[in-house]
Amino acid sequence: MPVKEYLDALASELDSVRDSIGPSLTTLYFGGGTPSRLGAEGVAAMLGLVRSRFALDDDAEVTLETNPEDVTRESISAWKTAGVNRLSLGIQSFDDNALKWMHRTHSADDSLRAIATAREGGISNLSVDLIFALPESLNRSWEDDLSKSIALEPDHISLYGLTVERGTPLGKWEASGKVEAASEDRYAEQFLQAHAAAESAGFEHYEVSNFGRPGRRSRHNSAYWSRVSYVGAGPSAHSFDGKARRWNVAPYAAWQSKLSTGESTIEGHETLTDENMRAERVYLGLRTIDGYSASDSELSLAREWNKQGWATIENDMIRLTPEGWLRMDSLSAGLTVL
C-alpha cells in the first residue's frame, strides 16, 4: 500500500466526516490493523491530517497499535512529536516457537527491546496484547508469558483467546487433524489464571478482556463499551451515532477507488431498534466491572447467578465475576428475553 496514496484517500474521507464530529476529540485510536507499517513519517503525517481538521483535547488519549518490530528510536521520536502518547503492542507471546506458529515476524527479544525503546523515547503509557488458549502441542507456558508480561510493568494488558473459525487456515488444520484447539476447560483455566496473576500484581480487571493499572483504563475502548458516539475512517472502519451504525467497504482498493471518484465508502448501515439497544446495554454493561443497572425481574434471575458465583449484586447493579464472564454470552442472552 503506497503511503502517499493512502494518506490522500484518508484526507478525503476525513473531510467528508468533518461535520459529524464534535468540536474536539477526547480520544484518537489508530488501529484495526497495523498502522505502524506506515513508518515513522507516515504515522506522523496521518496524525497531522487529523490535527489539521479537528481539535484535540489537551489531555486526549492518542493510541497507536504497533508490532514490536516497527518500534525504533526514530519511530518513537516521530510518533511522540506528532502526539502519540499511548502504544498498544501486539506482543502475543514471549515464546518464539509460538510466535513462529502464529506467523509473527517478531521475536521475544524484539518485544523486550520495543518496550525499552518506547520508554526511553518518552512514551510510557504501554498496553501489551497477549493471546491464550493456544494448541497444547506447542508446549507454550501461559504462566511464563503472564509472569514476563507483568514483570515488564506495562500500564495495561489485553487478552485474546484463540478461537477456531471454519474456513480459516486454523479451522482447516483442526478439521484435518493437524492441530487440536484448546478445550473449553483449558480456555477457562488460562483465563482465570490471568485474572488471578494480574489482580495480585495490582491490575484492575475492568473489562472481560482488559486489565489496567489504576487510572490506566483504555479511555477509547471504555467509551465504546459505554455506547458513546464515535466516527471511524479507513477501510472497514465502523461509526456509531447512538442510534445507528455504519461501516465502510473492507478492501483497501475498493475504499481508495470510491474516494478517488467521490463515491460514498459506506458499505452497510444499521438502525438499532429499541430491542437492539436494550440488548446492547445488557451485553456491554455485563462486559465491565461497572456493571448493568437491572430491573426487578432481571435481578431475580441474577440472584441465581449469584448463588453459582457468576455475579455479584449491589442494589440494582449486576456485575459478573470472572467465572461469569466465561458464560457472558448465555447470561446476557438470558436477560434480553425477559
C-alpha positions in Angstrom: 0.0 0.0 0.0 1.6 3.3 -1.1 1.7 5.6 1.9 1.0 8.8 0.0 -1.9 7.2 -1.8 -3.4 6.1 1.5 -2.9 9.4 3.2 -4.5 11.3 0.2 -7.5 9.0 0.4 -7.7 9.3 4.2 -7.6 13.1 3.9 -10.6 13.0 1.6 -12.6 10.8 4.0 -11.8 13.0 7.0 -13.1 16.0 5.1 -16.3 14.1 4.3 -17.0 13.2 8.0 -15.9 16.6 9.5 -19.4 17.8 10.1 -20.3 14.6 12.1 -17.6 15.1 14.7 -17.9 17.4 17.6 -15.8 20.5 18.4 -12.9 18.4 19.8 -11.6 14.9 20.2 -11.1 13.3 23.6 -9.6 10.1 22.2 -8.0 9.1 19.0 -7.2 5.5 18.1 -5.1 4.3 15.2 -5.7 0.6 14.8 -7.8 -2.1 13.2 -4.7 -3.5 11.6 -1.1 -2.4 11.9 -0.9 1.4 11.2 2.7 1.4 12.3 3.5 -0.2 8.9 3.1 3.3 7.5 6.5 4.0 9.1 7.6 6.8 11.4 6.9 9.6 8.9 3.7 8.0 7.6 2.1 7.7 11.1 3.2 11.3 11.9 1.6 12.5 8.7 -1.6 10.6 9.4 -1.9 12.2 12.8 -1.2 15.6 11.2 -4.2 15.1 8.9 -6.4 14.7 11.9 -4.9 17.6 13.8 -5.3 19.9 10.8 -9.0 19.2 10.7 -10.1 18.6 14.3 -9.1 20.0 17.7 -7.7 17.5 20.2 -8.3 18.0 23.9 -5.1 18.9 25.8 -5.3 15.5 27.6 -6.6 13.5 24.7 -5.6 9.8 24.7 -3.9 9.1 21.4 -3.2 5.4 20.9 -1.3 3.7 18.1 -1.4 -0.1 17.5 2.1 -1.4 16.6 4.0 -4.5 16.2 7.3 -4.8 18.2 9.4 -4.9 15.0 8.1 -1.4 14.0 9.4 0.2 17.2 12.7 2.0 16.7 14.2 5.1 18.3 13.3 7.0 15.1 9.7 5.9 15.0 9.1 6.6 18.7 10.6 10.1 18.3 8.4 10.8 15.3 5.3 9.4 16.9 5.7 11.2 20.2 6.4 14.5 18.4 3.2 14.0 16.4 1.2 13.5 19.5 1.0 9.7 20.1 1.0 9.2 23.9 -0.1 5.5 24.2 1.1 2.4 22.4 -0.8 -0.9 22.1 1.9 -3.5 21.4 1.0 -6.8 19.7 3.3 -9.0 21.6 1.0 -12.1 21.8 3.6 -14.3 23.5 7.2 -14.4 24.7 7.6 -17.9 23.3 9.5 -17.8 20.0 8.1 -21.2 18.9 4.5 -20.0 19.4 5.3 -16.7 17.6 6.6 -18.7 14.6 3.4 -20.8 14.6 1.3 -17.7 14.6 3.4 -16.4 11.6 4.5 -13.4 13.7 7.7 -11.7 12.3 9.0 -10.6 15.7 10.8 -12.5 18.5 10.5 -12.3 22.2 13.7 -10.2 22.3 12.1 -7.8 19.8 9.2 -7.3 22.3 11.6 -6.6 25.2 13.5 -4.1 23.0 10.4 -2.4 21.8 9.2 -1.7 25.4 12.5 -0.4 26.5 12.8 1.8 23.4 9.3 3.3 23.8 10.1 4.2 27.4 13.5 5.7 26.6 11.8 7.8 23.9 9.2 9.2 26.2 6.1 7.1 25.5 5.4 5.3 28.8 1.7 4.5 28.6 2.0 1.0 27.2 -0.5 -1.8 26.6 0.5 -5.3 25.7 -1.6 -7.8 23.8 -1.4 -11.5 24.8 -3.1 -14.5 23.3 -4.1 -17.5 25.3 -5.6 -21.0 24.7 -3.0 -21.9 22.1 -2.8 -25.6 21.0 -1.3 -27.7 23.7 1.1 -29.3 21.2 3.1 -26.0 21.1 4.1 -26.5 24.7 3.8 -22.8 25.3 3.9 -21.9 29.0 1.0 -19.5 29.7 2.2 -18.9 33.2 5.6 -17.9 31.9 4.1 -15.4 29.4 2.0 -13.9 32.2 4.8 -13.5 34.6 7.1 -12.0 32.0 4.4 -9.5 30.9 3.7 -8.4 34.5 7.4 -8.1 35.3 7.7 -5.6 32.5 5.2 -3.4 34.4 3.0 -2.2 31.5 0.1 0.0 32.2 -2.4 -2.2 30.5 -2.8 -5.8 29.3 -5.4 -7.0 26.8 -6.1 -10.8 26.5 -7.4 -12.6 23.4 -8.4 -16.2 23.5 -7.6 -18.2 20.3 -10.8 -19.3 18.6 -11.2 -21.6 15.7 -13.4 -20.5 12.9 -14.5 -22.6 9.9 -12.8 -21.7 6.6 -9.8 -20.1 8.2 -6.4 -21.8 7.9 -6.6 -22.8 11.6 -10.1 -24.2 11.1 -8.8 -26.3 8.2 -5.8 -27.5 10.2 -8.2 -28.6 13.0 -10.5 -30.3 10.6 -7.6 -32.3 9.0 -6.3 -33.2 12.5 -3.0 -31.2 12.1 -3.8 -29.2 15.2 -6.1 -29.6 18.2 -7.8 -26.5 19.6 -7.8 -25.9 23.3 -10.6 -27.4 25.2 -13.2 -25.2 27.0 -11.8 -26.3 30.3 -8.3 -25.2 29.3 -9.6 -22.0 27.9 -11.3 -21.2 31.2 -8.3 -22.3 33.3 -6.0 -19.9 31.4 -8.5 -17.0 31.6 -8.8 -17.4 35.3 -5.0 -17.8 35.7 -4.6 -14.4 34.0 -7.2 -12.8 36.3 -5.5 -14.1 39.4 -2.0 -13.1 38.3 -2.9 -9.7 37.1 -5.1 -8.7 40.0 -2.4 -9.9 42.5 0.1 -7.6 40.7 -2.2 -4.5 41.2 -4.1 -4.5 37.9 -7.8 -3.9 37.7 -9.8 -6.4 35.7 -12.1 -3.8 34.4 -13.5 -5.5 31.3 -13.7 -9.1 30.3 -10.5 -9.0 28.2 -8.7 -6.0 29.7 -6.6 -5.2 32.7 -5.4 -1.7 33.7 -3.3 -0.1 36.4 -5.3 2.4 38.4 -6.2 5.3 36.2 -4.9 3.5 33.1 -8.1 2.0 31.6 -8.3 2.4 27.8 -10.4 5.6 27.6 -11.1 5.0 23.9 -12.5 1.4 24.4 -14.2 2.4 27.6 -16.2 5.0 25.6 -17.2 2.2 23.1 -18.4 0.0 25.9 -20.5 2.9 27.3 -22.1 3.4 23.8 -20.6 6.8 23.3 -20.7 8.0 19.7 -17.6 7.6 17.6 -16.5 8.1 14.0 -14.2 5.8 12.0 -12.3 6.4 8.9 -10.4 3.9 6.7 -11.1 0.5 5.1 -13.7 -1.4 7.1 -13.9 1.4 9.7 -17.1 1.5 11.8 -19.0 4.5 13.1 -21.8 4.9 15.7 -24.0 7.9 16.4 -26.0 6.5 19.3 -28.8 5.1 17.3 -27.3 3.7 14.1 -24.1 2.0 12.9 -22.4 2.2 9.5 -19.3 0.6 8.2 -17.0 1.1 5.3 -16.1 -1.3 2.5 -13.3 -3.5 3.7 -10.9 -4.0 0.7 -8.3 -1.2 0.5 -8.5 -0.9 -3.2 -12.3 -0.5 -3.2 -12.1 2.1 -0.4 -9.4 4.1 -2.2 -11.2 3.9 -5.6 -14.5 5.2 -4.1 -12.8 8.1 -2.5 -11.0 9.0 -5.7 -14.2 9.2 -7.7 -16.2 10.9 -4.9 -18.4 7.9 -4.1 -19.5 7.0 -0.6 -17.3 4.5 1.2 -20.2 3.2 3.3 -20.9 -0.5 2.6 -23.7 -1.0 5.2 -25.9 0.7 7.7 -28.0 -0.5 10.6 -30.5 1.5 12.6 -30.9 0.0 16.0 -34.4 -0.8 17.3 -35.4 -0.3 20.9 -34.9 -4.1 21.4 -31.4 -3.9 19.8 -30.4 -1.0 22.1 -31.6 -2.8 25.2 -29.7 -6.0 24.2 -26.5 -3.9 23.7 -26.9 -2.1 27.1 -27.2 -5.5 28.7 -24.3 -7.1 26.9 -21.9 -4.1 27.1 -22.8 -3.4 30.8 -22.1 -7.0 31.8 -18.7 -6.8 30.0 -17.3 -4.4 32.5 -16.9 -4.1 36.3 -19.2 -1.0 36.2 -22.0 -3.5 35.6 -25.6 -3.3 34.4 -28.4 -1.5 36.1 -31.2 -4.1 36.2 -34.9 -4.2 36.6 -36.6 -6.3 39.3 -37.3 -9.2 37.0 -33.6 -9.1 35.8 -32.4 -9.0 39.4 -34.5 -12.1 40.2 -32.7 -14.1 37.5 -29.3 -12.7 38.5 -29.8 -13.9 42.1 -29.5 -17.4 40.7 -26.2 -16.4 39.1 -25.0 -15.0 42.4 -25.6 -18.4 44.0 -23.5 -20.0 41.4 -20.6 -17.5 41.9 -21.2 -15.9 38.5 -22.3 -12.5 39.6 -22.5 -10.0 42.4 -25.5 -7.8 43.1 -25.4 -4.4 44.8 -28.7 -2.5 44.9 -29.8 -2.7 41.3 -26.3 -3.3 39.8 -25.3 -6.7 38.4 -21.6 -7.3 38.0 -20.3 -10.5 36.5 -17.4 -12.3 38.2 -14.5 -13.8 36.1 -16.4 -17.1 36.2 -19.5 -15.2 35.0 -17.5 -13.6 32.1 -16.8 -17.1 30.8 -20.5 -17.5 30.4 -21.3 -14.0 29.4 -22.9 -14.7 26.0 -25.5 -17.0 27.5 -26.1 -14.9 30.6 -26.7 -11.7 28.7 -29.0 -13.6 26.3 -31.0 -14.8 29.3 -31.6 -11.2 30.4 -32.6 -9.9 27.0 -35.5 -12.4 26.7 -37.2 -11.2 29.9 
